[in-house]
Amino acid sequence: MTTNRITVDIDKSLIRFILSYLRFIFLFKKKPKFRKTSRGYHLWLYFDRKMSDKDMFKYRKLLFDDENRIRLDMVCITKPRQILFDEKIVVLIENGKKEKIRHAVLK
């Protein structure tokens, strides 16, 4: 299976969020989209190319994604991967500007 995105879930750690954000930029030369959640942060980035599951898992680990989320995505064949949230209105913060967008993840 292949994907053109990486999603990262960081709970309770501003330092891990900052390190993940900077590592996104270092690895991919692009700033990830992100939002604050009630328990931490969600970060995501879409790519122009597809990547293998193996690469996706490797990058998620490098980007400090939640270990349990990675493990479940690796072992659960029927579960959709990289689910962060259902469709909802999200406040996107990019370059200091706030923008409301509709973000959908199909289950």
N, C-alpha and C positions, 0 to 999 in steps of 0.2 A: 504494500500500500504506500502511497505517496501523499504528501501534503504541501501546500504553499504558504503555511503559516506556522507560527510558534506562539503558544500562549503560556504564560507563567503566572502562578498564584503564589504570592508571598504573604504569609500571615504574621502579624504582630512585630515586624522588624523594619524600621525605617532604614537602618544601615544596610540590610540585605536588599531592600528595594533600590537604594541608591547604587549599590554595587551591581545589581542586575541591570539597571538602566544604563549604567556606564559600560558594562560588558556587552550589552546589545549594540551599542554604538561602536565599540572596539571590534566586535566580531563581524558585524554586518554593514558598518558605515552608514547606518540609518538610525534615527531616533524611534523608539517604540511608542506606540500609543499606550496610555495607561489611565487607570481610574482608581480612586481610593474606595475601599469597601469598608464595611463595618468591622472586618477583622484584619485588614491589611491593604494589599494592592493587587490589581490585575494588570499585567502588561501583555501586549500582543503586537505582532508585526507580520504583515503579509509580504510575500516575495513574488518576483516576476517568474521564478522558476520553481519547480517541484523539488522536494527532497525526500529521501527515503525515511521510513520509520526509524531506522537505526540512527541516522543523523539527527532526526528530530528529538529523539530521546537523549542523545548525547548533548545537544545544545540546551535542552531543558534542564539537564543536570548542571551544566556549566553556568546557566543563568539563575540558579538557586530556586528552581521550581519546587513546590511541595513534594517531598520524597514519597509520601503515601499516594499522591495523585499520579506520579510517574509509575510507581509499582503497579497500581491498579490498571492503568492504561496498558502496561506491558503484558499483564496476565489475563485480562478480561477481553476475550475475543468479541463478544456480542455488544459490549459497551462502547458507545461513541467515544472517541478520544478527544482530549484537550477541551472538555466542556468546562467553561467558567461560569456561565449564567445563561438563562433563557432570554428570549427577546425582551428587551426593556429599553427605556430611554437612558442613555448614558451621557454623562458630562465628560467630554474629552478635553484634556488640557494639553495644548501643543504650542510651544513658543510663547508661553504666558497668556495665550488666548483660550477662552472657554467656548466650547461649541457643543450643543446638544445633538446627539445622533441616535438613530435607532440601530441597535446592534442585535442581530438574530443569530442564534445557534440552534440548529435543528437537532432534536432528540430522536 
